[in-house]
Amino acid sequence: MAELDFPPISESPWTDPKGQIWFFDGDGWIRGISASTGISTGFKNIIMNGRFTILQRSNFNGNWATGTFWAYGYDRWQLDDESRIYQKIEADNLITDETYTLSWDNGSECEILQSTGDSIFTGFSPFTFVCPAVDSYLTFIFPHALLSNVQLERGGVATPYEILDPALELLRCQRYFNSIEVDVSASRKYGVNGNAYMSSVEIGYPKMRVNPGITLVGASYEGCVLRDIVSSQTRAAVRVDVTGSTYRIYGSDFKIELEADL
């Protein structure tokens, strides 16, 4: 094979005339991988839901064009403006002065921001950067058209996109957002408080990033009203009061959405 005439190291990553990508890792030029076809490995990708397969929120229909600015859509992703979406990566998931490689499919430019809003890196896939000290999180912004296979990994080489088992991908996302279907019943009979009785339900879930905010969605109350919602990082309690006047059992079906994202 003919010897390559490598460019200055400032041009890393560099694509040779045959389409092979090369990276300078500090000691010399090394081959990269130019395709994100996908393989199964183990938690190398710091970006979550990089193929947009997890969608738990009831207020998003899967179309970014109809989304609300700065609101979440697919799990872990927010809409920035008409054409861009972003994901925030917590400081605890990043190592200061470590080399990272970011890769994705769609050919558009990515921008990385500090939590202060200052732009620190821009580039086309794939590109490497040395992680600065991070105060709270870094924001990774991409044009959403045809975006897929978004991957952030340690090291100076872009490797094939990591495909996780769907259950594991969902579990990772549920640290930040969780949606749970709930059925509860309450009775009304002769008793205290004008014959109004109440019932309660306690719901457990995987530990979330912080104590979540709670939204009740799609509730169908039959003579019931929901009150006194209390949550922690692992459990939520909902009290149901009877409002119907007939002495019998009343039921309520609803969805509880737990929001603990950045």
C-alpha positions as CSV (number, residue, x, y, z in Angstrom):
1,M,0.0,0.0,0.0
2,A,1.3,3.4,-0.9
3,E,2.4,5.6,2.0
4,L,-0.2,8.3,2.8
5,D,0.7,11.9,3.0
6,F,-1.0,12.9,6.2
7,P,-2.0,16.5,6.8
8,P,-1.2,18.6,9.9
9,I,-2.5,17.1,13.1
10,S,-4.8,20.1,13.5
11,E,-6.9,18.6,10.7
12,S,-7.8,15.4,12.7
13,P,-10.1,13.7,11.9
14,W,-9.0,13.5,8.3
15,T,-10.5,11.5,5.4
16,D,-8.0,10.0,2.9
17,P,-8.7,9.8,-0.9
18,K,-10.3,6.4,-0.5
19,G,-12.7,7.6,2.1
20,Q,-11.0,6.1,5.1
21,I,-11.2,8.3,8.3
22,W,-8.0,8.8,10.3
23,F,-7.5,10.3,13.8
24,F,-4.4,11.6,15.5
25,D,-4.4,10.2,19.0
26,G,-1.4,12.1,20.4
27,D,1.2,9.5,19.3
28,G,0.3,9.0,15.6
29,W,-2.4,8.6,13.0
30,I,-4.9,5.7,13.6
31,R,-7.7,4.4,11.5
32,G,-11.3,5.3,12.4
33,I,-14.6,3.7,11.4
34,S,-16.6,5.6,8.9
35,A,-19.9,3.8,9.1
36,S,-22.5,3.6,11.9
37,T,-24.1,0.4,11.0
38,G,-24.7,-0.7,14.6
39,I,-23.4,-3.5,16.7
40,S,-24.3,-4.9,20.2
41,T,-21.7,-4.1,22.8
42,G,-21.9,-2.7,26.4
43,F,-22.8,0.8,27.5
44,K,-20.0,2.7,25.7
45,N,-22.5,5.3,24.4
46,I,-23.1,8.2,26.8
47,I,-25.9,9.6,24.6
48,M,-29.2,8.0,25.4
49,N,-31.9,7.0,23.0
50,G,-29.7,7.9,20.0
51,R,-32.0,6.2,17.5
52,F,-35.2,7.7,19.0
53,T,-36.9,4.4,19.8
54,I,-38.1,5.4,23.3
55,L,-41.1,7.8,23.5
56,Q,-43.0,7.8,26.8
57,R,-44.4,11.3,26.9
58,S,-48.1,11.6,26.1
59,N,-47.9,15.2,24.9
60,F,-45.5,14.4,21.9
61,N,-46.7,12.7,18.7
62,G,-43.3,11.8,17.4
63,N,-43.1,14.8,14.9
64,W,-40.6,17.5,15.9
65,A,-42.2,19.9,13.4
66,T,-45.3,20.1,15.7
67,G,-43.3,20.1,19.0
68,T,-43.0,23.0,21.5
69,F,-39.7,24.8,21.8
70,W,-37.5,23.6,24.7
71,A,-40.0,20.9,25.5
72,Y,-39.1,17.2,25.6
73,G,-40.2,14.9,22.8
74,Y,-38.5,11.5,22.4
75,D,-37.0,10.5,25.8
76,R,-33.9,12.7,26.8
77,W,-34.3,14.9,23.7
78,Q,-35.6,18.5,23.7
79,L,-36.6,20.8,20.8
80,D,-34.3,23.8,20.4
81,D,-35.9,25.6,17.5
82,E,-37.6,24.7,14.2
83,S,-34.7,22.6,13.0
84,R,-32.6,21.5,16.0
85,I,-32.9,19.2,19.0
86,Y,-30.5,18.7,21.9
87,Q,-29.6,16.4,24.7
88,K,-28.0,17.4,28.0
89,I,-25.3,15.1,29.5
90,E,-24.7,15.4,33.2
91,A,-21.2,16.3,34.5
92,D,-21.1,13.0,36.4
93,N,-21.1,11.1,33.1
94,L,-18.1,13.1,31.7
95,I,-14.4,13.1,32.7
96,T,-12.4,16.3,32.6
97,D,-9.4,16.3,30.1
98,E,-10.6,13.0,28.6
99,T,-10.8,12.6,24.8
100,Y,-14.3,11.9,23.4
101,T,-15.6,11.1,20.0
102,L,-19.0,12.2,18.8
103,S,-20.6,10.6,15.7
104,W,-24.0,10.6,14.1
105,D,-25.8,10.1,10.8
106,N,-27.3,12.9,8.7
107,G,-24.2,14.9,7.7
108,S,-25.1,18.1,9.6
109,E,-23.0,20.1,12.0
110,C,-23.2,19.6,15.8
111,E,-22.7,22.3,18.5
112,I,-21.7,21.6,22.1
113,L,-22.5,24.1,24.8
114,Q,-21.6,24.5,28.4
115,S,-24.5,24.8,30.9
116,T,-23.9,28.5,30.9
117,G,-24.9,28.6,27.2
118,D,-21.4,29.2,25.9
119,S,-20.5,27.4,22.7
120,I,-17.3,25.4,23.1
121,F,-17.1,23.0,20.1
122,T,-18.7,22.6,16.7
123,G,-18.0,19.9,14.0
124,F,-19.2,17.4,11.6
125,S,-19.5,13.6,12.3
126,P,-17.3,12.2,13.5
127,F,-15.2,14.6,15.5
128,T,-13.1,14.3,18.7
129,F,-12.7,16.8,21.5
130,V,-11.1,17.0,24.9
131,C,-13.7,17.5,27.6
132,P,-13.3,20.7,29.6
133,A,-14.3,21.0,33.3
134,V,-18.1,20.8,33.3
135,D,-20.1,22.8,35.9
136,S,-23.5,21.0,35.6
137,Y,-23.9,19.5,32.1
138,L,-23.0,19.8,28.4
139,T,-25.6,20.3,25.8
140,F,-25.3,18.5,22.4
141,I,-27.3,20.2,19.6
142,F,-28.1,18.6,16.3
143,P,-30.3,19.4,13.3
144,H,-33.1,16.8,13.7
145,A,-33.7,16.1,10.0
146,L,-32.8,12.4,9.3
147,L,-30.8,12.4,12.6
148,S,-29.9,8.9,13.8
149,N,-27.2,6.8,15.5
150,V,-26.0,9.5,17.8
151,Q,-23.1,8.3,19.8
152,L,-20.7,9.9,22.3
153,E,-17.9,7.6,23.5
154,R,-14.5,7.8,25.2
155,G,-11.4,7.7,23.0
156,G,-10.3,9.2,19.7
157,V,-12.0,6.7,17.3
158,A,-15.6,6.5,16.1
159,T,-16.8,3.0,16.5
160,P,-20.1,1.4,15.2
161,Y,-23.2,2.6,16.9
162,E,-24.0,0.6,20.0
163,I,-27.4,-1.1,19.9
164,L,-28.8,-1.8,23.4
165,D,-31.6,-4.2,24.3
166,P,-34.8,-2.1,24.2
167,A,-35.5,-2.9,27.9
168,L,-32.1,-1.5,28.9
169,E,-32.5,1.6,26.8
170,L,-35.9,2.2,28.4
171,L,-34.5,1.7,31.9
172,R,-31.7,4.2,31.3
173,C,-34.3,6.8,30.1
174,Q,-36.6,6.1,33.1
175,R,-34.0,7.7,35.4
176,Y,-35.2,10.9,33.9
177,F,-38.8,10.3,33.0
178,N,-41.3,7.5,33.7
179,S,-44.9,6.9,32.7
180,I,-47.0,4.5,34.7
181,E,-50.6,3.3,34.2
182,V,-52.6,3.1,37.5
183,D,-56.0,1.7,38.5
184,V,-57.4,2.6,41.9
185,S,-60.8,2.2,43.6
186,A,-62.5,3.9,46.5
187,S,-65.8,3.2,48.3
188,R,-68.6,5.4,49.7
189,K,-70.8,4.0,52.5
190,Y,-72.1,5.2,55.8
191,G,-69.1,6.6,57.7
192,V,-67.1,9.7,58.6
193,N,-67.1,13.0,56.9
194,G,-70.6,12.9,55.5
195,N,-70.2,9.3,54.5
196,A,-67.3,10.1,52.1
197,Y,-64.5,7.6,52.2
198,M,-61.2,7.7,50.5
199,S,-58.6,5.3,49.2
200,S,-54.9,5.6,48.3
201,V,-52.4,3.9,46.0
202,E,-48.6,3.8,46.4
203,I,-46.5,3.3,43.3
204,G,-42.9,2.2,43.1
205,Y,-40.4,2.8,40.3
206,P,-36.7,2.7,39.5
207,K,-34.8,5.4,41.3
208,M,-34.9,8.7,39.4
209,R,-32.3,11.4,39.1
210,V,-34.1,13.7,41.5
211,N,-37.5,13.8,43.3
212,P,-39.8,14.0,40.2
213,G,-42.6,16.3,39.4
214,I,-45.9,14.5,38.8
215,T,-48.5,15.0,36.1
216,L,-51.7,13.0,36.0
217,V,-52.7,12.2,32.4
218,G,-55.8,10.8,30.8
219,A,-57.6,10.3,34.1
220,S,-61.1,8.8,33.9
221,Y,-62.8,9.6,37.2
222,E,-66.0,7.9,38.2
223,G,-67.2,9.7,41.3
224,C,-63.5,10.2,42.4
225,V,-61.1,13.1,42.8
226,L,-57.3,12.8,43.1
227,R,-55.6,14.6,45.9
228,D,-52.4,14.8,48.0
229,I,-49.8,13.5,45.5
230,V,-46.5,12.9,47.3
231,S,-43.4,11.6,45.5
232,S,-39.8,10.6,46.2
233,Q,-37.0,9.4,43.9
234,T,-38.4,5.8,44.2
235,R,-42.1,6.0,45.2
236,A,-45.2,8.1,44.8
237,A,-48.5,8.1,46.8
238,V,-51.8,9.3,45.4
239,R,-54.9,9.7,47.5
240,V,-58.4,9.3,46.0
241,D,-61.4,10.9,47.5
242,V,-65.0,9.8,46.7
243,T,-67.3,12.5,45.3
244,G,-70.2,10.3,44.0
245,S,-73.3,10.2,46.2
246,T,-74.3,6.6,45.7
247,Y,-73.1,4.1,48.3
248,R,-70.9,1.8,46.3
249,I,-67.4,1.3,44.9
250,Y,-66.0,3.9,42.6
251,G,-63.0,3.5,40.2
252,S,-60.4,5.7,38.6
253,D,-58.0,4.9,35.8
254,F,-55.1,7.3,35.1
255,K,-51.6,7.6,33.9
256,I,-48.9,9.1,36.2
257,E,-46.0,10.9,34.4
258,L,-42.8,11.4,36.5
259,E,-40.5,14.2,35.3
260,A,-36.9,14.3,36.7
261,D,-35.0,15.4,33.6
262,L,-32.4,18.2,33.4
